[in-house]
Amino acid sequence: MKATAEVQNLFRAIPFGAINRIPWWLSAAVVAVGLLVLMPVAALTGIAAQGDAEIWPHLIRNVLPSSIVDTLALLAGIAVVAGSMGITSAWLVTAHRFPGRNILVWLLPLPLAVPTYITAYIYVEIFDSAGLVQMAMRDVMGWTSRSDYWFPEIRSLYGCILVMSAVLYPYVYIAARAMFLTQSASMLEVARVLGAGRFKLFTVIALPLARPALAVGLSLALLEALNDIGASEYLGVRTLTVAVYNTWLNRGSLPGAAQIACVMLAFVVALILIERYGRKDRRYATSAKRSRVVHPAPLFGGRAWIAAMLCSVPVFLGFILPCAFLIREILRGSLFEQFDAEFLEHLLTTLGLSITATLAVLAVATLLVSAARIAKSPLTRSTLFIAGLGYAIPGTVLALGLMTPLVTIDGLIGTIWRYLTGERLGLLLMGTATAIIIAYVLRFLSIATGSLSAGLDRVSPSLEDAARTLGSSRKDMVWRIQIPLMRPALASAALLIFVDCIKELPATLLLRPLNTETLATQVYTYASRGRFEDGSLAALVIVLIGLVPVIQLVRSAETRLRRPERPDSPSSSPSL
């Protein structure tokens, strides 16, 4: 009792103003979450500082220059290609009508369900010198060797930019389409009256107004590219992520890997600052009344078919081509026979880890957001900000930073257990599925906190004030008011987190227990052995599992963005 009272007094003594309006145990939980997110970064810094004095000069001379150049070139290329794909397709399907538009609206976000590493493996199988395309060209043209003709090399920086852009452009597309759909028709009407053409409407009005959302979407795509290890390694691009992995596992230098990881964190901070700068002092508000949206204008003749082609190419490259290849390989190799007890075990492991991590993320996010709603204090605001850093930390860096803390905690628990029982206790965290779940929670917590915060911000504080007036406790207010009102946001966040957990490779690859495989690591193992086609069934199952949540998200987003206007609003809106 005395110890409990001392802990209560400790947290009540923290000078965080409004924190005293929430229970001491909730304050402790908020602090624990913030420390948990910062723990890998602190451990990573400590590991890097323990390195030999000769490691850093060696890295500067032989590893970092090429890795930094490749990383910068890759990110710049993806920014241009993925940004162009996402913005162009979003504007065309929002502002115009053309053949196939209604189907493309649903197809354009689907590459989100296809991991970058699977797309990379497929493109090598199709476009490499021994792939389907070049073999067909040699058969048709009578060429006898690769030296008889020129063909773009898929295992290159340019190939990696194309592959990743084809998968990551939906981040930009979704953000851009949401902004284009919610822009008021009045501004565009004024521009048309002043003589602006369609292209000028896009470049001068629509695109600048969408700039804050585009900065967010593009930064998410670049962070995903920085997190990737499977695609860049397989395509021969030695990014910083690949350098961390090789230095740690292939060269056996944990401090060297930690030092490279610290350089990666500098890239992450730079991307976050760029995203913040993209939204700096740019807040565009419309009337409180629901604005009229612009109805898409029809395109005719060649323009219509060009628009259809521009929107179809990203879908073909990022979704149709990978899925068609996987189905072909499965049918060709009779790979359905692989669906045995071992494959079912890998599938259940994948689903179990993903579901457990999703539930854990939602529980922690609900705790943080509810605490921030009850007490808008510096502590809760700071913890929400810190929680958002997890998604910005690449999976490789996160796994590396978790090693030392988890081993330390295991050692502490083992010492206490041996003192109490006299028996040795095995590892509880490191080298078990728990380590993977912790990594998932830290990495994807920001998705849930962002979604729940946005959903709860739409709830009027007067509802909670009325509940408090009627005598509801904080616990009742959370369970009976906040959580029911957050259900749509909880559902959206759960779908996104589940898809990301299914696809996550770097953290799973480095923290998985021995003899434990998920579908992602199984595909990676086949590809590393040069037998990716044997992993086609596992790859297709990953895509199909991720496809259902993505379709549901698209459906809910389209319904929300296209709510019917109020009866008193005009029945029609002008076309561009």
C-alpha positions as CSV (number, residue, x, y, z in Angstrom):
1,M,0.0,0.0,0.0
2,K,2.8,2.3,0.9
3,A,4.6,1.6,-2.4
4,T,1.3,2.2,-4.3
5,A,0.8,5.6,-2.6
6,E,4.4,6.6,-3.4
7,V,3.9,5.8,-7.1
8,Q,0.6,7.8,-7.1
9,N,2.4,10.8,-5.6
10,L,5.2,10.5,-8.1
11,F,3.0,10.8,-11.1
12,R,0.8,13.4,-9.5
13,A,4.0,15.5,-8.8
14,I,4.9,15.6,-12.5
15,P,4.5,19.2,-13.6
16,F,2.2,18.6,-16.6
17,G,-0.7,20.8,-15.7
18,A,-3.9,19.0,-16.7
19,I,-2.5,15.5,-16.2
20,N,-4.0,15.4,-12.7
21,R,-7.4,15.2,-14.3
22,I,-6.7,11.6,-15.3
23,P,-6.0,8.7,-13.0
24,W,-2.4,8.1,-12.0
25,W,-2.3,4.7,-13.6
26,L,-3.4,6.2,-16.9
27,S,-0.6,8.8,-16.6
28,A,1.8,5.9,-16.0
29,A,0.5,4.0,-19.0
30,V,0.9,7.1,-21.2
31,V,4.5,7.6,-20.0
32,A,5.2,3.9,-20.5
33,V,4.0,4.0,-24.2
34,G,6.2,7.1,-24.9
35,L,9.2,5.4,-23.4
36,L,8.5,2.2,-25.3
37,V,8.6,4.0,-28.6
38,L,11.8,5.9,-27.7
39,M,13.4,2.8,-26.4
40,P,14.7,1.4,-29.8
41,V,16.2,4.8,-30.8
42,A,18.0,5.1,-27.5
43,A,19.3,1.6,-27.7
44,L,20.4,2.1,-31.2
45,T,22.4,5.1,-30.3
46,G,24.0,3.2,-27.4
47,I,25.0,0.3,-29.7
48,A,26.5,2.7,-32.3
49,A,28.5,4.4,-29.6
50,Q,30.0,1.1,-28.5
51,G,31.6,0.4,-31.9
52,D,35.2,0.1,-32.6
53,A,37.0,3.4,-33.5
54,E,37.9,1.8,-36.9
55,I,34.4,0.9,-37.9
56,W,33.1,4.5,-38.7
57,P,36.1,5.4,-40.9
58,H,35.6,2.2,-42.8
59,L,31.9,2.8,-43.3
60,I,32.6,6.4,-44.5
61,R,35.1,5.2,-47.1
62,N,33.5,2.0,-48.4
63,V,29.8,1.7,-47.5
64,L,28.1,5.0,-46.8
65,P,28.9,7.0,-50.0
66,S,27.4,4.5,-52.4
67,S,24.5,3.7,-50.1
68,I,23.6,7.3,-49.6
69,V,23.8,8.1,-53.3
70,D,21.6,5.1,-54.2
71,T,19.1,6.0,-51.4
72,L,18.8,9.6,-52.5
73,A,18.5,8.6,-56.2
74,L,15.9,6.0,-55.4
75,L,13.8,8.4,-53.3
76,A,14.1,11.2,-55.8
77,G,13.0,8.9,-58.6
78,I,10.0,7.5,-56.7
79,A,9.0,11.0,-55.8
80,V,8.8,12.0,-59.4
81,V,7.4,8.8,-60.9
82,A,5.0,7.8,-58.1
83,G,4.0,11.4,-57.6
84,S,3.2,11.8,-61.3
85,M,1.2,8.5,-61.4
86,G,-0.8,9.4,-58.4
87,I,-1.6,13.0,-59.1
88,T,-2.4,12.5,-62.8
89,S,-4.7,9.5,-62.3
90,A,-6.4,11.2,-59.3
91,W,-7.2,14.3,-61.3
92,L,-8.3,12.5,-64.4
93,V,-10.8,10.2,-62.6
94,T,-12.1,13.1,-60.5
95,A,-12.4,15.9,-63.1
96,H,-13.3,13.9,-66.2
97,R,-15.4,11.2,-67.6
98,F,-13.9,8.7,-70.1
99,P,-14.2,5.0,-71.0
100,G,-13.6,2.7,-68.0
101,R,-13.4,5.6,-65.5
102,N,-16.0,4.0,-63.1
103,I,-13.9,0.8,-62.9
104,L,-10.6,2.5,-62.7
105,V,-11.8,4.5,-59.6
106,W,-11.9,1.1,-57.8
107,L,-8.8,-0.4,-59.4
108,L,-6.3,2.4,-58.9
109,P,-5.8,1.9,-55.1
110,L,-5.5,-1.9,-55.4
111,P,-1.6,-2.0,-55.7
112,L,-1.6,-1.2,-52.0
113,A,-2.3,-4.9,-51.4
114,V,0.8,-6.0,-53.4
115,P,4.1,-5.8,-51.4
116,T,7.0,-4.2,-53.1
117,Y,9.2,-7.2,-52.8
118,I,6.7,-9.5,-54.5
119,T,6.4,-7.0,-57.4
120,A,10.2,-6.9,-57.7
121,Y,10.5,-10.7,-57.8
122,I,7.8,-10.9,-60.5
123,Y,9.3,-8.2,-62.7
124,V,12.7,-9.9,-62.7
125,E,11.0,-13.2,-63.8
126,I,9.2,-11.3,-66.6
127,F,11.8,-8.7,-67.8
128,D,15.2,-10.2,-67.0
129,S,17.4,-11.6,-69.7
130,A,16.0,-15.1,-68.9
131,G,12.5,-13.8,-68.4
132,L,9.4,-14.2,-70.5
133,V,9.6,-11.0,-72.5
134,Q,13.2,-11.3,-73.7
135,M,12.8,-15.0,-74.5
136,A,9.7,-14.2,-76.6
137,M,11.7,-11.4,-78.4
138,R,14.5,-13.8,-79.2
139,D,12.2,-16.4,-80.5
140,V,10.3,-13.9,-82.7
141,M,13.2,-11.9,-84.0
142,G,15.7,-14.8,-84.3
143,W,18.2,-13.3,-81.9
144,T,20.6,-15.8,-80.5
145,S,22.1,-14.0,-77.5
146,R,21.6,-11.0,-75.3
147,S,24.3,-9.1,-77.2
148,D,22.2,-9.0,-80.3
149,Y,19.8,-6.4,-79.0
150,W,19.4,-3.8,-76.3
151,F,16.8,-4.1,-73.5
152,P,16.4,-2.0,-70.3
153,E,18.0,-3.8,-67.3
154,I,15.4,-4.5,-64.6
155,R,18.0,-5.2,-62.0
156,S,19.1,-1.6,-61.8
157,L,18.2,1.7,-60.0
158,Y,15.8,2.6,-62.8
159,G,14.1,-0.7,-62.6
160,C,13.8,-0.4,-58.8
161,I,12.2,3.1,-59.2
162,L,9.7,1.7,-61.6
163,V,8.8,-1.3,-59.5
164,M,8.4,0.7,-56.3
165,S,6.5,3.5,-57.9
166,A,4.0,1.1,-59.4
167,V,3.2,-0.2,-55.9
168,L,3.5,3.0,-53.9
169,Y,1.7,5.5,-56.1
170,P,-1.7,4.8,-54.3
171,Y,-0.5,6.7,-51.3
172,V,-0.3,9.8,-53.4
173,Y,-3.5,8.9,-55.4
174,I,-5.7,8.5,-52.4
175,A,-4.5,11.8,-50.8
176,A,-4.9,13.7,-54.0
177,R,-8.3,12.3,-54.9
178,A,-9.7,13.1,-51.5
179,M,-8.5,16.7,-51.9
180,F,-9.7,17.1,-55.5
181,L,-13.2,15.7,-54.5
182,T,-13.6,18.1,-51.6
183,Q,-12.5,21.3,-53.4
184,S,-15.3,23.8,-54.0
185,A,-16.7,24.3,-57.5
186,S,-17.0,28.0,-56.8
187,M,-13.2,28.7,-57.1
188,L,-13.0,26.7,-60.3
189,E,-16.0,28.6,-61.7
190,V,-14.3,31.9,-61.1
191,A,-11.2,30.7,-62.8
192,R,-13.2,29.6,-65.8
193,V,-15.0,32.9,-66.0
194,L,-11.5,34.6,-66.1
195,G,-10.5,32.5,-69.0
196,A,-8.5,29.6,-67.5
197,G,-8.4,26.4,-69.5
198,R,-8.5,22.9,-68.2
199,F,-4.7,22.6,-67.8
200,K,-4.4,25.9,-66.0
201,L,-7.3,25.0,-63.7
202,F,-5.3,21.9,-62.7
203,T,-1.9,23.6,-62.3
204,V,-2.9,26.9,-60.8
205,I,-6.0,26.1,-58.7
206,A,-6.5,22.4,-58.0
207,L,-2.9,21.3,-57.5
208,P,-1.8,24.1,-55.1
209,L,-4.9,23.6,-53.0
210,A,-4.0,19.9,-52.7
211,R,-0.4,20.6,-51.8
212,P,-0.7,19.7,-48.0
213,A,-2.3,16.4,-48.7
214,L,0.1,15.6,-51.5
215,A,3.0,16.2,-49.1
216,V,1.6,13.7,-46.7
217,G,0.9,11.1,-49.3
218,L,4.3,11.5,-50.9
219,S,6.1,11.3,-47.6
220,L,4.3,8.1,-46.8
221,A,5.4,6.6,-50.1
222,L,9.0,7.6,-49.5
223,L,9.0,6.2,-46.0
224,E,7.7,2.9,-47.3
225,A,10.5,2.9,-49.9
226,L,13.1,3.6,-47.2
227,N,11.7,0.7,-45.2
228,D,11.9,-1.8,-48.1
229,I,14.6,-4.4,-48.1
230,G,13.4,-7.2,-50.3
231,A,12.9,-5.2,-53.6
232,S,16.0,-3.0,-53.4
233,E,18.3,-6.0,-52.4
234,Y,16.9,-8.2,-55.2
235,L,17.2,-5.5,-57.8
236,G,20.8,-4.7,-56.9
237,V,20.2,-1.3,-55.3
238,R,22.4,-1.0,-52.2
239,T,20.3,1.4,-50.2
240,L,21.0,2.2,-46.5
241,T,18.4,-0.4,-45.5
242,V,20.3,-3.1,-47.4
243,A,23.6,-1.9,-45.9
244,V,22.2,-2.2,-42.4
245,Y,21.1,-5.8,-43.1
246,N,24.3,-6.9,-44.8
247,T,26.5,-5.2,-42.1
248,W,24.6,-6.8,-39.3
249,L,24.0,-10.4,-40.6
250,N,26.6,-11.0,-43.4
251,R,29.5,-9.1,-41.9
252,G,28.7,-9.7,-38.2
253,S,29.1,-6.1,-37.1
254,L,26.2,-5.0,-34.9
255,P,27.8,-1.6,-34.0
256,G,28.5,-0.9,-37.7
257,A,24.9,-1.7,-38.6
258,A,23.7,0.6,-35.8
259,Q,25.9,3.4,-37.1
260,I,24.4,3.1,-40.5
261,A,20.9,2.9,-39.0
262,C,21.6,6.3,-37.3
263,V,22.3,7.7,-40.7
264,M,19.0,6.3,-41.9
265,L,17.2,8.0,-39.0
266,A,18.7,11.3,-40.3
267,F,16.9,10.5,-43.7
268,V,13.7,9.9,-41.8
269,V,13.9,13.1,-39.9
270,A,14.6,14.9,-43.2
271,L,11.5,13.4,-44.8
272,I,9.3,14.4,-41.9
273,L,10.7,18.0,-42.0
274,I,10.0,18.1,-45.8
275,E,6.5,16.9,-45.2
276,R,6.0,19.5,-42.5
277,Y,7.4,22.2,-44.8
278,G,5.1,21.1,-47.5
279,R,2.1,22.0,-45.3
280,K,3.8,25.0,-43.6
281,D,1.3,28.0,-43.3
282,R,-1.0,26.4,-45.8
283,R,-4.4,25.9,-44.4
284,Y,-7.3,26.1,-46.8
285,A,-10.8,26.2,-45.3
286,T,-14.1,26.3,-47.0
287,S,-17.5,27.4,-45.8
288,A,-19.1,25.6,-42.9
289,K,-21.8,24.6,-45.3
290,R,-21.1,21.6,-47.6
291,S,-19.5,23.0,-50.8
292,R,-20.7,22.0,-54.2
293,V,-18.2,19.7,-55.8
294,V,-17.3,19.8,-59.5
295,H,-19.0,17.2,-61.6
296,P,-16.6,15.4,-64.0
297,A,-16.6,16.8,-67.5
298,P,-16.8,14.3,-70.4
299,L,-13.8,13.8,-72.7
300,F,-14.3,12.7,-76.3
301,G,-12.2,11.1,-79.1
302,G,-8.5,10.8,-78.6
303,R,-8.4,12.7,-75.3
304,A,-10.8,10.2,-73.7
305,W,-8.7,7.2,-74.8
306,I,-5.4,8.9,-73.7
307,A,-6.9,9.6,-70.3
308,A,-8.1,5.9,-70.0
309,M,-4.6,4.8,-71.0
310,L,-2.8,7.1,-68.5
311,C,-5.0,5.7,-65.7
312,S,-4.8,2.1,-66.8
313,V,-1.0,1.9,-67.0
314,P,-0.4,2.2,-63.2
315,V,-3.1,-0.4,-62.5
316,F,-1.6,-2.7,-65.0
317,L,2.0,-2.3,-63.7
318,G,1.1,-2.4,-60.0
319,F,-1.7,-4.9,-59.8
320,I,-2.9,-6.7,-63.0
321,L,0.6,-7.8,-64.2
322,P,1.8,-9.2,-60.8
323,C,-1.5,-11.0,-60.1
324,A,-1.7,-12.5,-63.6
325,F,1.9,-13.8,-63.3
326,L,1.2,-15.4,-59.9
327,I,-1.9,-17.1,-61.2
328,R,0.0,-18.3,-64.3
329,E,2.8,-19.8,-62.2
330,I,0.4,-21.5,-59.8
331,L,-1.6,-23.1,-62.6
332,R,1.5,-24.0,-64.6
333,G,3.4,-25.6,-61.7
334,S,0.3,-27.1,-60.0
335,L,1.3,-25.2,-56.9
336,F,-2.0,-25.8,-55.2
337,E,-0.4,-29.0,-54.0
338,Q,1.7,-26.8,-51.7
339,F,-1.4,-26.1,-49.7
340,D,-0.5,-28.7,-47.1
341,A,-0.1,-28.8,-43.4
342,E,3.2,-26.8,-43.5
343,F,1.7,-24.1,-45.7
344,L,-1.3,-23.9,-43.4
345,E,1.0,-23.5,-40.4
346,H,2.7,-20.5,-42.1
347,L,-0.6,-19.0,-43.0
348,L,-1.9,-19.3,-39.5
349,T,1.3,-17.9,-38.1
350,T,0.9,-14.9,-40.4
351,L,-2.7,-14.3,-39.5
352,G,-2.1,-14.9,-35.8
353,L,0.8,-12.3,-35.6
354,S,-1.2,-9.8,-37.7
355,I,-4.4,-10.1,-35.7
356,T,-2.7,-10.0,-32.4
357,A,-0.6,-7.0,-33.3
358,T,-3.7,-5.2,-34.8
359,L,-5.7,-5.7,-31.5
360,A,-2.7,-4.6,-29.4
361,V,-2.2,-1.4,-31.6
362,L,-5.9,-0.5,-31.3
363,A,-5.9,-1.0,-27.5
364,V,-2.8,1.2,-27.0
365,A,-4.0,3.8,-29.5
366,T,-7.4,4.0,-27.8
367,L,-5.7,4.5,-24.4
368,L,-3.5,7.3,-25.8
369,V,-6.3,9.1,-27.7
370,S,-8.8,8.8,-24.8
371,A,-6.2,10.2,-22.4
372,A,-5.5,13.1,-24.7
373,R,-9.2,13.8,-25.0
374,I,-9.7,13.8,-21.3
375,A,-6.6,15.8,-20.4
376,K,-5.2,18.0,-23.2
377,S,-1.9,18.3,-21.4
378,P,1.7,18.6,-22.7
379,L,2.3,15.0,-21.7
380,T,-0.5,13.5,-23.8
381,R,0.3,15.7,-26.8
382,S,4.0,14.8,-26.6
383,T,3.2,11.1,-26.3
384,L,0.9,11.2,-29.3
385,F,3.7,13.0,-31.3
386,I,6.3,10.4,-30.1
387,A,3.9,7.6,-31.1
388,G,3.8,9.0,-34.6
389,L,7.6,8.5,-34.9
390,G,7.3,4.7,-34.9
391,Y,5.9,4.5,-38.5
392,A,8.8,6.7,-39.7
393,I,11.4,4.2,-38.3
394,P,12.2,1.6,-40.9
395,G,11.6,-2.0,-39.9
396,T,15.3,-2.9,-40.1
397,V,16.3,0.0,-37.8
398,L,13.4,-0.9,-35.4
399,A,14.5,-4.5,-35.2
400,L,18.0,-3.5,-34.5
401,G,17.1,-1.1,-31.8
402,L,14.8,-3.6,-30.1
403,M,17.5,-6.3,-29.6
404,T,19.3,-4.8,-26.7
405,P,16.2,-3.7,-24.7
406,L,14.5,-7.0,-25.2
407,V,17.5,-9.0,-24.2
408,T,18.0,-6.8,-21.1
409,I,14.4,-7.3,-20.0
410,D,14.6,-11.0,-20.6
411,G,17.7,-11.1,-18.4
412,L,16.1,-9.1,-15.7
413,I,13.0,-11.4,-15.7
414,G,15.2,-14.5,-15.7
415,T,17.2,-13.2,-12.7
416,I,14.0,-12.5,-10.7
417,W,12.6,-15.9,-11.6
418,R,15.8,-17.8,-10.7
419,Y,15.9,-15.9,-7.4
420,L,12.3,-16.8,-6.6
421,T,12.2,-20.4,-7.8
422,G,15.8,-21.4,-8.3
423,E,15.1,-22.5,-11.9
424,R,16.3,-21.0,-15.2
425,L,13.8,-19.3,-17.4
426,G,14.0,-19.2,-21.1
427,L,13.6,-16.2,-23.4
428,L,10.2,-14.6,-23.1
429,L,10.6,-11.7,-25.6
430,M,13.7,-11.9,-27.8
431,G,13.6,-14.7,-30.2
432,T,9.9,-15.3,-29.8
433,A,6.7,-14.1,-31.5
434,T,6.4,-11.5,-28.8
435,A,9.3,-9.6,-30.3
436,I,7.6,-9.4,-33.7
437,I,4.4,-8.2,-32.2
438,I,6.2,-5.5,-30.2
439,A,7.9,-4.3,-33.4
440,Y,4.5,-4.3,-35.3
441,V,2.9,-2.3,-32.4
442,L,5.7,0.3,-32.4
443,R,5.8,0.6,-36.2
444,F,2.1,0.9,-36.9
445,L,0.9,2.7,-33.7
446,S,0.8,6.1,-35.5
447,I,-1.7,4.8,-38.0
448,A,-4.2,4.0,-35.3
449,T,-3.6,7.2,-33.3
450,G,-3.9,9.4,-36.3
451,S,-7.1,7.7,-37.4
452,L,-8.7,7.7,-34.0
453,S,-7.7,11.3,-33.2
454,A,-9.2,12.4,-36.5
455,G,-12.4,10.5,-35.8
456,L,-12.7,11.8,-32.2
457,D,-12.1,15.4,-33.2
458,R,-15.4,15.3,-35.2
459,V,-17.3,14.5,-32.0
460,S,-18.6,17.6,-30.2
461,P,-17.2,18.1,-26.7
462,S,-20.8,19.0,-25.6
463,L,-21.7,15.3,-25.7
464,E,-19.0,14.5,-23.1
465,D,-19.8,17.6,-21.1
466,A,-23.5,16.4,-20.9
467,A,-22.4,13.0,-19.8
468,R,-20.2,14.4,-17.1
469,T,-23.1,16.6,-15.9
470,L,-25.3,13.5,-15.7
471,G,-22.7,11.9,-13.4
472,S,-20.8,9.6,-15.8
473,S,-17.3,8.7,-14.7
474,R,-14.3,8.9,-16.9
475,K,-14.4,5.1,-17.5
476,D,-18.1,5.3,-18.5
477,M,-17.5,8.2,-20.8
478,V,-14.8,6.3,-22.6
479,W,-16.7,3.0,-22.9
480,R,-20.2,4.4,-23.6
481,I,-19.4,7.6,-25.6
482,Q,-15.9,7.8,-27.0
483,I,-15.4,4.2,-28.2
484,P,-18.8,3.8,-29.8
485,L,-18.3,7.1,-31.7
486,M,-14.8,5.9,-32.8
487,R,-16.0,2.7,-34.3
488,P,-15.7,3.8,-37.9
489,A,-12.2,5.1,-37.3
490,L,-11.3,1.9,-35.4
491,A,-12.5,-0.2,-38.3
492,S,-10.5,1.8,-40.9
493,A,-7.3,1.7,-38.7
494,A,-7.7,-2.0,-38.1
495,L,-7.9,-2.7,-41.8
496,L,-4.8,-0.6,-42.6
497,I,-2.8,-2.1,-39.8
498,F,-3.7,-5.6,-40.7
499,V,-2.7,-5.1,-44.3
500,D,0.7,-3.6,-43.2
501,C,1.3,-6.4,-40.8
502,I,0.7,-9.1,-43.4
503,K,3.2,-7.4,-45.8
504,E,5.9,-6.4,-43.3
505,L,9.2,-8.1,-44.1
506,P,12.3,-6.4,-42.6
507,A,11.2,-6.6,-38.9
508,T,9.7,-10.1,-39.3
509,L,12.8,-11.3,-41.1
510,L,15.2,-10.1,-38.4
511,L,13.1,-10.8,-35.2
512,R,11.4,-14.1,-36.1
513,P,12.1,-17.2,-33.9
514,L,14.1,-20.0,-35.3
515,N,12.2,-22.4,-37.7
516,T,9.3,-19.9,-37.8
517,E,8.0,-18.7,-41.2
518,T,5.4,-16.2,-42.2
519,L,4.1,-16.0,-45.8
520,A,6.4,-12.9,-46.3
521,T,9.5,-14.6,-45.1
522,Q,8.6,-17.8,-47.1
523,V,8.4,-15.7,-50.3
524,Y,11.7,-14.0,-49.4
525,T,13.4,-17.4,-48.8
526,Y,12.3,-18.8,-52.2
527,A,13.4,-15.6,-54.0
528,S,16.8,-15.6,-52.2
529,R,17.4,-19.1,-53.5
530,G,16.5,-18.1,-57.1
531,R,13.2,-20.1,-57.0
532,F,10.6,-17.4,-56.6
533,E,8.2,-19.2,-58.8
534,D,7.9,-21.8,-56.1
535,G,6.6,-19.1,-53.7
536,S,3.9,-17.9,-56.1
537,L,1.1,-19.5,-54.0
538,A,2.3,-17.8,-50.8
539,A,2.7,-14.5,-52.7
540,L,-0.8,-14.7,-54.1
541,V,-2.3,-15.5,-50.7
542,I,-0.6,-12.3,-49.3
543,V,-2.1,-10.3,-52.1
544,L,-5.6,-11.8,-51.7
545,I,-5.6,-11.3,-47.9
546,G,-4.6,-7.7,-48.3
547,L,-7.0,-7.1,-51.2
548,V,-10.2,-7.5,-49.1
549,P,-9.3,-4.7,-46.6
550,V,-8.1,-2.4,-49.4
551,I,-11.4,-2.8,-51.3
552,Q,-13.3,-2.1,-48.1
553,L,-11.3,1.0,-47.5
554,V,-11.9,2.2,-51.0
555,R,-15.6,1.5,-50.7
556,S,-15.9,3.4,-47.4
557,A,-13.8,6.3,-48.7
558,E,-15.8,6.7,-51.9
559,T,-19.1,6.6,-49.9
560,R,-17.9,9.2,-47.5
561,L,-16.5,11.5,-50.1
562,R,-19.6,11.3,-52.3
563,R,-22.3,11.8,-49.6
564,P,-25.3,13.4,-51.2
565,E,-25.6,17.2,-50.6
566,R,-28.3,18.7,-48.5
567,P,-31.7,19.1,-50.0
568,D,-31.3,22.9,-50.0
569,S,-28.2,22.8,-52.1
570,P,-28.3,23.1,-55.9
571,S,-29.1,19.9,-57.6
572,S,-26.2,20.0,-60.0
573,S,-22.7,21.3,-60.1
574,P,-20.8,22.7,-63.1
575,S,-18.4,20.7,-65.1
576,L,-14.8,21.8,-65.8
